[in-house]
């Protein structure tokens, strides 16, 4: 799998999880990969639920104190791809 394929697959997984936790917010708008979550009306509770789902599904730990800028799908992709050893 190419790096771009891996990124695309990861992006889709994050969008799916985002839809699960913020379905009501997302129903009436299109969220792009670079849309800042605060612009969507996402609550902090929904954001924390998203973090928890990402950690569970992808078996990672996200330290929010060190990663306060994880505010878009693309930023999550960048962060998560950095956590996975190239192989």
C-alpha positions, -999 to +999 in steps of 0.1 A: +000+000+000+014+034-010+017+062+015-011+081-003-034+050-001-026+046+036-034+083+042-066+081+022-078+050+041-069+066+074-088+098+064-119+077+057-116+060+090-114+093+108-144+107+089-164+076+098-156+081+135-163+118+133-197+110+118-204+086+147-196+112+174-209+143+157-236+130+135-260+158+144-235+184+136-224+169+103-259+162+089-264+197+075-229+205+063-199+191+044-168+188+064-136+189+044-103+173+056-090+207+065-121+221+081-113+232+117-136+213+141-145+244+161-160+259+129-184+229+126-200+235+160-185+204+174-186+204+212-156+196+234-174+165+246-178+153+210-141+161+204-131+140+234-154+112+222-137+114+188-102+111+204-114+081+224-128+064+193-096+070+174-075+057+202-096+026+205-100+018+168-064+025+159-048+013+191-029+046+197-026+070+226-031+107+219-016+131+245-038+162+242-015+183+262+013+178+236-011+178+206-035+207+212-035+214+174-053+182+164-083+202+151-089+188+116-091+154+099-058+161+080-040+171+112-051+138+128-039+120+097-005+137+098-001+129+135-012+093+132+010+086+102+040+099+121+032+074+149+033+044+126+068+031+117+074+031+080+072-003+066 
